[in-house]
Amino acid sequence: MKKIRAGIVGGTGYAAHELIKILSRHPMADIGFITSKSETGKKVSAYFPDLPADLEMQFEPPNQNEFQSADVVFLCTPHGESQKWVPKILESGSHVIDLSGDYRLRSSESYEHWYAAKHTDEANLVKAVYGLPEIYKNQIRGADLIANPGCYPTGALLSLIPLLKAGAIRPDKLIIDAKSAVSGAGKKPSQITHFVEANENLTPYAPGHSHRHIGEIEQELQRAVQEKTAVIFVPQLVPINRGILETIYIDRPVVKNQTECIDILKDFYRAAPFVRVLENQLPNIRMTAGTNRCAIGAVYDDDTDVLILINSFDNLLKGASGQAVQNMNISFGFDETTGLI
Ligand SMILES: NC(=O)c1ccc[n+]([C@@H]2O[C@H](COP(=O)([O-])OP(=O)(O)OC[C@H]3O[C@@H](n4cnc5c(N)ncnc54)[C@H](OP(=O)(O)O)[C@@H]3O)[C@@H](O)[C@H]2O)c1
């Protein structure tokens, strides 16, 4: 099989860094170009000294001619920025995998609600495939525009969809408590992410029904069971570099038995190489950090009639760049696991 040529836009960010590491070892893809507005002309391996020094390429300015030469372009840009590039890249004949939130929601109304901005590329927004491979593998095959899921939605959807589909839980009020590493917020420090604020601290932000990932989670849960769901979500920032741990509380589940829940999850993911359902153990951050895996555990408490689902995954890999490569592998007909651990 011939190798494909991949391009990366937004090359100096955290997600791009992980992508470069994966793609520079990928047996079926070569990196054709890496663009950067802020570091144009700089050698990529000088900017990221942990990359092999023989990676000779330099950051280039984003350029339409380059897009034509690529089979796939990964957009590692912020939301709002990706939608400026997608129409141009698709026109040039290349496939796009967008890591931002620009193409994850199914309508421009929903985008406007959750992102407080108008979408400028509605035609492609409605065509994009939501790139959660464990749920949408058939649609991802050959897709020319893949919206890579958000980090928080990845773990929440992988935990909830199988149980909802099996009727083991109802799509009522779902409470998600999520703890994320600081890299989840990108490279530019903010009031809550700069070292002195984040270190030795734990900070909740956007609690309730306000974080924009809720739109994506509710949309995909609703698609899975054709019923409206309501998610209460409390994200928290923890002073670690990478990893997310989510605890999901389901009051009065239909199935009142931990083993039965685990069996449903195991059955659903029996052919999924990157989801590990745990039987006698609970997920923790270290278990999945540095991998493309999501670990899921379940506990049923019969005193209170509450089912607790816990998941962990690496926000930069299964929550971003690892999943993006998994999508590329499926889309181009390679083994799903190629280049990933
Ligand atoms: N971090 C995560 O855990 C995570 C998880 C899932 C999804 N995502 C999404 O993936 C995308 C990249 O995330 P990231 O964490 O790598 O972000 P980041 O560290 O902030 O990097 C984003 C890069 O985009 C480029 N860029 C282009 N136009 C920009 C603009 N107008 N403002 C700021 N940067 C601009 C910059 O690179 P140049 O200056 O080199 O062009 C920048 O380094 C985002 O959409 C993010 O929401 C991130």
The ligand as a MOL file (V3000), in Angstrom:
LIG
                    3D

  0  0  0     0  0            999 V3000
M  V30 BEGIN CTAB
M  V30 COUNTS 48 52 0 0 0
M  V30 BEGIN ATOM
M  V30 1 N -5.5510 20.3330 24.2340 0
M  V30 2 C -6.4600 19.3740 24.2450 0
M  V30 3 O -6.4930 18.5420 25.1580 0
M  V30 4 C -7.4680 19.2670 23.1330 0
M  V30 5 C -8.3200 18.1670 23.1330 0
M  V30 6 C -9.2770 18.0560 22.1140 0
M  V30 7 C -9.3660 19.0320 21.1550 0
M  V30 8 N -8.5390 20.1070 21.2090 0 CHG=1
M  V30 9 C -8.7000 21.1200 20.1660 0
M  V30 10 O -7.6160 21.0010 19.2560 0
M  V30 11 C -7.2490 22.3030 18.7690 0
M  V30 12 C -5.7870 22.5330 19.1220 0
M  V30 13 O -5.6720 22.4470 20.5330 0
M  V30 14 P -4.2910 22.7290 21.2870 0
M  V30 15 O -4.5010 22.3260 22.6940 0
M  V30 16 O -3.1680 22.1550 20.5150 0 CHG=-1
M  V30 17 O -4.2470 24.3100 21.1960 0
M  V30 18 P -3.0020 25.2770 21.3370 0
M  V30 19 O -1.9300 24.5960 22.1270 0
M  V30 20 O -3.5410 26.5570 21.8390 0
M  V30 21 O -2.5150 25.4470 19.8210 0
M  V30 22 C -3.3310 25.9710 18.8150 0
M  V30 23 C -2.4470 26.4130 17.6490 0
M  V30 24 O -3.2880 26.9610 16.6370 0
M  V30 25 C -2.5570 27.9570 15.9140 0
M  V30 26 N -3.4330 29.1060 15.6500 0
M  V30 27 C -3.8650 29.4760 14.4200 0
M  V30 28 N -4.6650 30.5150 14.4840 0
M  V30 29 C -4.7680 30.8480 15.7740 0
M  V30 30 C -5.4640 31.8590 16.4670 0
M  V30 31 N -6.2520 32.7260 15.8160 0
M  V30 32 N -5.3450 31.9120 17.8090 0
M  V30 33 C -4.5550 31.0240 18.4710 0
M  V30 34 N -3.8710 30.0160 17.8380 0
M  V30 35 C -3.9860 29.9410 16.5230 0
M  V30 36 C -1.3450 28.3070 16.7550 0
M  V30 37 O -0.2680 27.7700 16.0400 0
M  V30 38 P 0.6360 28.6200 15.0510 0
M  V30 39 O 0.8940 29.9510 15.6600 0
M  V30 40 O 1.8410 27.7700 15.0030 0
M  V30 41 O -0.0970 28.7040 13.7420 0
M  V30 42 C -1.4910 27.5130 18.0370 0
M  V30 43 O -0.2730 26.9820 18.4840 0
M  V30 44 C -8.1970 23.3070 19.4420 0
M  V30 45 O -9.2840 23.5790 18.6220 0
M  V30 46 C -8.6640 22.5440 20.6860 0
M  V30 47 O -9.9250 22.9560 21.1560 0
M  V30 48 C -7.5780 20.2420 22.1470 0
M  V30 END ATOM
M  V30 BEGIN BOND
M  V30 1 1 1 2
M  V30 2 2 2 3
M  V30 3 1 2 4
M  V30 4 1 4 5
M  V30 5 2 4 48
M  V30 6 2 5 6
M  V30 7 1 6 7
M  V30 8 2 7 8
M  V30 9 1 8 9
M  V30 10 1 8 48
M  V30 11 1 9 10
M  V30 12 1 9 46
M  V30 13 1 10 11
M  V30 14 1 11 12
M  V30 15 1 11 44
M  V30 16 1 12 13
M  V30 17 1 13 14
M  V30 18 2 14 15
M  V30 19 1 14 16
M  V30 20 1 14 17
M  V30 21 1 17 18
M  V30 22 2 18 19
M  V30 23 1 18 20
M  V30 24 1 18 21
M  V30 25 1 21 22
M  V30 26 1 22 23
M  V30 27 1 23 24
M  V30 28 1 23 42
M  V30 29 1 24 25
M  V30 30 1 25 26
M  V30 31 1 25 36
M  V30 32 1 26 27
M  V30 33 1 26 35
M  V30 34 2 27 28
M  V30 35 1 28 29
M  V30 36 1 29 30
M  V30 37 2 29 35
M  V30 38 1 30 31
M  V30 39 2 30 32
M  V30 40 1 32 33
M  V30 41 2 33 34
M  V30 42 1 34 35
M  V30 43 1 36 37
M  V30 44 1 36 42
M  V30 45 1 37 38
M  V30 46 2 38 39
M  V30 47 1 38 40
M  V30 48 1 38 41
M  V30 49 1 42 43
M  V30 50 1 44 45
M  V30 51 1 44 46
M  V30 52 1 46 47
M  V30 END BOND
M  V30 END CTAB
M  END
